[in-house]
């Protein structure tokens, strides 16, 4: 599945990705009793917290220069 989260042509993604992570976390806020929240994952881990996701994306500036957008 492909998700288009931001329109890169408008340049509205030059700040933190916390809004995007918050949007994607909305399903975890509406859980039924006894249902476990879905965690973030990568190739090496299955239990990444939303705060770790935000920190990793926001601090990934390798190759970024001031005119480029963060994500």
WOPEHU-V311658 format. One line per field, one symbol per residue. ss: DSSP state (h for helix, s for strand, l for the rest). phi: phi as a letter, one per 40 degrees, with the letter a starting at -180 (. if undefined). A space follows every 10 residues. Layout:
ss: ???
phi: ???
This chain:
ss: lllllllhhh lllllllhhh hhhhlhhhhl llllllllls lllllllslh hhhhhhhhll llllllllll l
phi: .bbccacccc gcbcbccccc cccccdcccb ccdgcccccc aacbbbbccd cccdcccccc bdgcbdcccc a
